[in-house]
């Protein structure tokens, strides 16, 4: 792995960009049709906002 690939890997991991890719891989291995990226992040945001332990958004 080149230095640029390493930086890209860690950037995606730290920024959360790779979360959707992991979800798609998981869904496909279980025979599910993955949600679109937009649906995935919308559901993820709704779940985070509904759980008071994950933080609170007032507005």
Residue pairs with C-beta under 8 A, 6 or more apart in sequence:
1 9
11 17
12 18
19 44
20 37
20 40
20 41
23 34
23 35
23 40
24 34
27 33
27 34
27 35
28 34
34 40
35 43
47 54
48 54
48 55
49 55
49 57
